Amino acid sequence: MNETSLADAPERAGRGPIAWVENKSILTPTSGYLAPGFTHTINAYQGCSFAGALCGTFCYAQHNHWITHGREWGLYGAKADVRSAYRRDHDRIKRPGRGEPGRLVIYMSSSTDPYLPQESRLGLTRALLEEMLERPPDALVIQTHHIQIERDLDLIAALSAKSPVWASITVETDQERLPGFPPHACSPRRRLETLGRLRASGILTQAAVSPLLPLADVEDFGRRLDAACDRVILDHFLIGDGSPGGARTRRTSLIGRLAGSGQERWARLEVLWETRDALAGILGASRVLVGREGFCAV
Ligand code: SF4
């Protein structure tokens, strides 16, 4: 895909046709990276239409063969009947005929974004949140790259009154256009503004600086994070991509893009600790969490 034409791509704009994926179940038991904090993940879409955006260049989900089946990373479909699938899965876990109810701590989403452009038309994430109001999980993290999450502020606030809910928006960098990379899925400045409005509505908010990418002004970024969110989760691909030494990310264009734009120092782990210390100096150490431990702190 031409990096300069992303905004015009029908798929990225959410206008193109979409395949419906039949699914008996929508809650997937966690394993691996998220397992210490979450019992289940939920993905309303199969694949992701932000594949051609900046985050798609290093996206960890693109390495999951169960999703891609060898296809180029992109959006493959939308799940059909998400409401009834959630009801069935929830009741099987929380209302078993015999034995104690199970735990339901949900990460939404692990291999897509709940607020793709297609969501504005299809409303699958909104439908799931409506179902969760009737059948609340024990806790929920809503993880997105996009400000469309603000559309559901009413539902998220209502659900927060029943269960702990974290609204988590990725803000990998403070730069609106990162040299050497495709455009963002959504402006970092606007993501911070959205976090601030969610927080002002009483919703728990976190900024996922993950993976950490080149920052223009860490002090200014820290001040803006301080105002926008309750906590920051900081991560680097060398420890956070779910493979030893960032092996998965090394197969992507990320390191080459950093080197090609004179930003190779951000491919080293030292920048993570330098940034952690700088942000902790502004937000306080208890509000700056790192890596898996941070992501799994629900
Ligand atoms: S939004 Fe998430 S799942 Fe989609 S391409 Fe970006 S990192 Fe991958």
Boltz pocket constraint, residues with backbone or C-beta under 6 A from the ligand:
constraints:
  - pocket:
      binder: B
      contacts: [[A, 48], [A, 49], [A, 50], [A, 51], [A, 55], [A, 56], [A, 59], [A, 60], [A, 61], [A, 62], [A, 110], [A, 111], [A, 112], [A, 113], [A, 145], [A, 185]]
      max_distance: 6.0
